[in-house]
Amino acid sequence: MANHKSAKKRIRRNLARAEINRARISRIRTFIKKVEAAVGVGDADGAKDALRLAQPEIMRELAKVSYTKRQHQEKYPDSPQVLKNFRLAPLKNSFPLK
């Protein structure tokens, strides 16, 4: 338990930042799910549009501390490769999504 004023303030600020970071990561996951859904259905134009909208959000988040490039690469190791595969074989549903 914090005993002095600055430690109590730090606890309050940490809680506030944690809430903001959760919201940011949730927003990124939503964008990524939209891309995955479009690829899963086989909608090439929809997948490209969704990725075009997701990329700035992902890059903005990677600039923050709440979501690191390593975390993104661990969860989506083949994300650029997915669309490349999609362009090469638009009728095949064997995309390496995780």
C-alpha positions in Angstrom: 0.0 0.0 0.0 1.3 3.4 -0.9 2.0 5.7 2.0 3.0 9.0 0.5 1.2 11.3 -1.9 3.4 10.7 -5.0 3.1 6.9 -4.7 -0.7 7.2 -4.4 -0.8 9.4 -7.5 1.4 7.0 -9.4 -1.1 4.2 -8.6 -4.0 6.3 -9.9 -2.1 7.2 -13.1 -1.1 3.5 -13.7 -4.7 2.5 -13.5 -5.8 5.2 -15.9 -3.0 4.3 -18.4 -3.8 0.6 -18.1 -7.4 1.3 -19.1 -6.3 3.4 -22.1 -3.8 0.7 -23.2 -6.5 -2.0 -23.0 -8.8 0.1 -25.2 -6.0 0.7 -27.8 -5.1 -3.0 -28.0 -8.8 -3.9 -28.3 -9.1 -1.5 -31.2 -6.1 -3.0 -32.9 -7.5 -6.5 -32.5 -10.8 -5.4 -34.0 -9.0 -4.1 -37.1 -7.0 -7.3 -37.5 -10.2 -9.4 -37.1 -11.8 -7.5 -39.9 -8.8 -8.3 -42.2 -8.9 -11.9 -41.1 -12.7 -12.2 -41.7 -12.4 -10.7 -45.2 -9.6 -13.1 -46.1 -11.5 -16.0 -44.6 -14.5 -15.3 -46.7 -12.4 -14.9 -49.9 -13.2 -11.2 -50.4 -10.0 -9.8 -52.0 -11.2 -6.2 -52.3 -12.6 -6.2 -48.8 -9.3 -7.7 -47.4 -7.2 -5.0 -49.1 -9.5 -2.3 -47.9 -9.5 -3.6 -44.3 -5.7 -4.0 -44.4 -5.3 -0.4 -45.7 -7.4 0.8 -42.8 -5.7 -1.4 -40.3 -2.1 -0.6 -41.2 -2.0 3.0 -39.9 -3.7 1.9 -36.7 -1.2 -0.9 -36.2 1.8 1.3 -36.9 0.5 4.0 -34.6 0.2 1.4 -31.8 3.6 0.1 -32.5 5.0 3.6 -31.9 3.4 3.4 -28.4 4.6 1.2 -25.6 1.3 -0.7 -25.1 1.7 -2.9 -28.2 5.1 -3.9 -29.4 6.3 -5.0 -32.8 7.4 -8.3 -31.2 3.9 -8.9 -29.8 2.4 -8.2 -33.3 4.9 -10.6 -35.0 4.3 -13.3 -32.5 0.5 -13.2 -32.9 0.5 -12.6 -36.7 3.8 -13.9 -38.0 2.5 -14.2 -41.6 0.4 -11.0 -41.9 2.1 -9.6 -45.0 2.3 -13.1 -46.5 -1.4 -13.7 -46.1 -2.4 -11.1 -48.7 0.4 -12.2 -51.0 -1.0 -15.8 -50.8 -4.5 -14.4 -51.3 -3.5 -12.6 -54.5 -1.8 -15.8 -55.8 -4.6 -18.2 -54.9 -7.9 -16.3 -54.3 -10.0 -19.4 -54.4 -8.1 -21.4 -51.9 -9.0 -21.1 -48.2 -5.8 -22.3 -46.7 -4.4 -19.1 -45.4 -1.9 -19.2 -42.4 -4.1 -17.1 -40.0 -3.7 -17.6 -36.3 
